[in-house]
């Protein structure tokens, strides 16, 4: 059994936004640590990132604008937990 979802389904758009943020992390740093959660609803794109890479809000807004132009952006970024940074390397 498999699930087939329209490419414009909010879950698919959220996955593409998260993937683009991870791609951006790799463009900025050789071995980034980044965890991203994206939630779309009520014309807002909520993004929470725990990351070793700093993203400027304009970079995040550009990704959302490209993939979901009608949404406003709510972005929260926290530094990657230092214990996680070194435990898995």
N, C-alpha and C positions, 0 to 999 in steps of 0.2 A: 504494500500500500504506500502511496506517496501523496504529497500535497501539491497541488498546482495553484499558484496564486498569480493574479494579474501583476505585471511589472510595475504598475502604478499603485499597488497596494502599499499602505503606510509602512508595513514591516519591511518590504523590499526597499523602499526609499531609505528607511532608517539604516538598513544594512549597507547600502551604497554610501551613505554619509559616513558611517563608522569606518568603512573600508578606505574611503578617501582620506580620513584623518590619520589612519594608520600609515597609509602611503606617504602622507606629508611628514610624519615622524621619521620615516626611513629616509626621506629626502634631506632632512635636517641633521640627522645623527646616524652614525654607522650601526650601532646596536641599541636602538631605543627600547625602552620599556614603556608600554602604553596599554591601558585598558580603557575602553570607551563604551559608554552606554548611550543610546539615542532613543528618545521617546517623542513621537509626533502626536499632537492632538490639539484641537481648538486653535488652529492656525499658528501654533508655536512649535518650534523644534527645540526640545530640551536636550542638552548634551552635557554629560558628566565625564570628565577624563581624569584618570590618575596616571601621571606620566613623568618620565625623566626629561622630556622635551617641553620647552615652553612654546605655546602657540599664541600668537597675537590674535585678538578677537576678530580682526579684519580677515585673517586667513581662514578662520572657521566660518565667518559670515559668507565669504566668497564660495566656499564649498557648498554651503546650504543654498545660497542663491543660485548656483549652477544646477543643483539637483532638485531643489524644491523652491522655486522662486517666490511663491506666495507666502512662505512662512517667515515669521520673525524668529530670532535666535535668542535662546537663554543658555548661556555657557558657564559651566563651573569647572575649574581646573585645580587639581591639588597635586602636590609633588608626590612622586612615587615613594612609597614606604622604603626607607633606606635598608631595612632588613631584607625586604624582597629584592632590592637592587643587587645585593651581593650574594644572597643565598643560592640563587639559581644560575649563576654565571660559571 
